[in-house]
């Protein structure tokens, strides 16, 4: 008896001047133990003297093409439309997967749970060199919080049924620059997509100085644009200011709880007092 083939998983990666980290991502995808993966990489008009294309040419299994710059969310949408997979996801060129079972764990879960539309795990945060951070952020949020605190789930750690996305026309909002991924997840949630969590790290998010969001914090105009986008999303989804404050307090409590626990294991009472005093100085400007 011939066993049926497992569902095809399509991974979409937009890349723009990302040759520095792209190869590590490509190798991370190639190392996955799931047998049916289509990796689509779209070079969004990189201006790096051919460095990005040189990396892509070293990986013949990747399905890729180049074209003029259109922005990251338009590029992801293009990839979703071009994908042939039963399940689809997107991961940025500077991120990677946490281990070789990341895609398989999600694909197998969706295959075994037909009522689930979106499966996700946790995102491991790493430094510029790809080393996991000592303290990982709290990520066990209830799904109703998505519309009150954008970005509770990162797109590098989820898998979605592509047929429903196409049927509902639920793609990224190309008018956005910073919060398109968070906005997309809110719309999936409001459209009654069923989210399911698996208890493992899936994606690995790399923190570095060249990220769009990092650069926005030092550019006043870009920071203002990001804030305006968030405010617009909260208005669009009628996000109660009281609930936004409640979710912020919930998030702050759990992030600090985890950091205090790490401080205790690292250095006992002395380290806890040091971390606490640092928080007070930042909060109140105390020298």
Order of alpha helices (4+ residues) and beta strands (2+ residues): beta-alpha-beta-alpha-beta-alpha-beta-beta-alpha-beta-beta-alpha-alpha-beta-alpha-alpha-alpha
